Amino acid sequence: MGTTDWSHWGWLGDHLALDFANTVRVEDGRRVDLLNAPADLHRWLSVEPAPLPMVEAVSPTELADFRVVRDAALAVLHAAAAENTLPPGPVGVINDRVRHTGITRLLGSAPGAAVHEAADPATGVVAVVGVCAAAVVDLVAREDLANLAVCHAPGCGQFFHRGRPNQRWCSPGCGNRARVDRHRHRHHPPETALDRTRTPGPRSAGQGTSGG
């Protein structure tokens, strides 16, 4: 799908459903969308390692459609990771898209791997969205989701599969950021409203002027 450039999407390569959902991250408590223009989606498609239908160009309408289904995947995966009931609205969006594109699940080249194909006439971004929606079904319908987690390190908020039961961060980089952030808050607690309204006392205002 084009020249591979991992500089911005170096975390790709997990289950397609997670790569799909992880086009959103959390920074300073705010949701940050990594797909803000058609070129962003085209770049993601060019480096996503999972087999996907060919896309020559992406329109603003197709980007908006991709994000609608992606947001439904986010809601479903957050519920699954928290072991909650899946939200019916987003579930309906995912299922409708799989039906609409006529996705077929086929055997891949290795045990445990599957390939999703969209039936004609689904092509381009429409077919890609259908394949991604089917990947969400494939992941969430598994019997064991115990390893599905969300990384709460600063600047992340993305899904990952735990490599060990006590793994908290999706990568060593996120673990380092989390430890730095904890250290910073421990030694430099955030300023409160009371701190900002305090006025310096006589000693603070005139240090070094004491008489002798």
N, C-alpha and C positions, 0 to 999 in steps of 0.2 A: 504493500500500500504506500510505498514511497520511501524516502531516505530515513533510516532510523536515527533518531536524536533522543537520547535518554537524559539529556541535561535537565529537563523539567519534569519528566515522567519516570524517573528512575525507580519508583516503587512498583511499577507495573509488573505483572507476572504471577499474581495470585489467581484465585478462581475468577473467571470473567465477571461474575455477579459483583464481586468486591471491586474489581477494577472499574466497573460501570458506576457503582455507588461512590467510589472514592474520588470522583471528579468534583467533590465538595470537601472542603476541610474547615476546621474551626481555628480562628486566630483571635486571641483576646476576647473570647466568648462570643465572637461574631462568626456567622456563617460566611465563608468565602467560596464563591463559585469559580472553578478553574476553567469553565467554558463560557466565556463572555462574548465571543464572536464566532462566526462560522469557521474562521481559520483555526481557532483553538480546538474545535471538534475534529477538524481535518487532521490536525497535528496528532491528537490523541489516537485517531484511527491509524495513523501512519506508524505508530510505535507500539500499539497494543499487540502483544504476542499471540493472543488467541486467534484462531482462524475466523475471519469475518468476511461478509460479502464485500465485493469491491465497491468503492465509492470514489467517483471522479471529482465531485464538487459538493459543497454543503451550502444550502440556502438558509437565510435567517428563519424561515418557517420550519425547516427541518431541524435546526438547532433547538428552537422552542419546543418542538415535539419530543426530541431526544430528552430534553431537560424535564418535561412533564413525566415521562415514564421513569427517568432516573430518580426523580423525587419520590415517586411511588415505591421504587426499589429501596430507597433510603428508609422510608417509613416501615416497610416490611422487615428489613434487616435489623433495624433498631429494636423492633418488637421481638424478633426471633432471638437476638443476642440477650435481651432481658428476660427471655422465656415468658413473654406475655402473649395474649391472644393476638393474632394478626389483624390489623385494621381492615375492615371490609372494603372501604373505598379504594385504597391502594391495591389491595388484592384483586379487585375487579379490573383496575387499570392494567395490571400485569397480565392477568388471564385473558382479557379482551385482546391485548396486543399479540399474545401468542396465537390465539385463534385467528386473528385478522391476517397474519402473515403466513399461516399454515406451516408452522415450524415442525420439522421432523427430527427426532433424536436418533442418531446413528452411532455405531461403534467407532471408536477411534483406533489409533494404531497400537495403543498399549492398554493393558488391563486397567480399569478404573477411569479411563478417559472416554469422553463422548464428543461427538461433533453434532452441532445443530445446523440444519439447513432450512432456509426459507423457500417455500414453494413459489413458482412463478404465479402471478406477475410481480411478486414482491422483490424489489431490487433497491440498490443504493441505501440511503440512510433508513428508509422504511424497513428494509430487510435487516439492517444492523440492529435497529431497536427491537425488532422481534426476536432476534437471536439473543440479545442481552436480557430481554424479559424471560425467555426460556431458561437462561442460565440462572436467573433468580429462583425460578421454580425448581430447577435441578438442585440448587444448594439448600434452599429452605425446606424442601420435602425430604431431606435426609433424616434418618432416625436419630442421629447423634450430632447435635450442634454445640456440644460442650466447648469446643475449641474456638468457636466464633466469638470475637471480642472487639471492643472499641478502644482505641488508644487515646487516653486522655492527657497525653503530654502536651505542653504548650505549643500551639501552632500546628496541631495534628487533627485529632478527632476522627480519624479514619478507621475503617474496619480492617481486621487482620485475623489470621489463624494462629492460635498459640502453638508454639513448638514444644512447650512444657506447661504443666498445670498452673504454675505460679507466674507465668510470663505476663507482665503488665504493659509493656510497650511494644510497639510494632517493629522497632529497629533500635540498634545501639544509639543512633543519633537522637532519637526521641527520649531514650532513657537518660542520656547525658543532659538534654535540655530540661527534663523534669527534675533532675538532681540539682542543677544550677538554679532553677526557679525556686525549689524548696529552700536552698541555702540563702538565696537573696531575701526571701520573705522571712526567714528565721532571724536573720541579722539586720534586715532593714524593713521592719513592718511598715505597711502602707500608712501614709499620713491621714489622720482623721480630721473631721470638721472642727473638733475642739482644738487640735494642734494648730490649725490655720487661723483660729480666732484669738489665740493666746498672744498677749503683748509681753515684750521682754521686761523682766523685773529690773529694779535699780542696779543690781550687780551685773546683769547681763548687758544692760545698756551702757554701763560705764566701767567695764572691767579695766583695771589698771589705773584707776583714778582715786583709789582709796588713800586717805590721808595717813600720815604716820606720825 
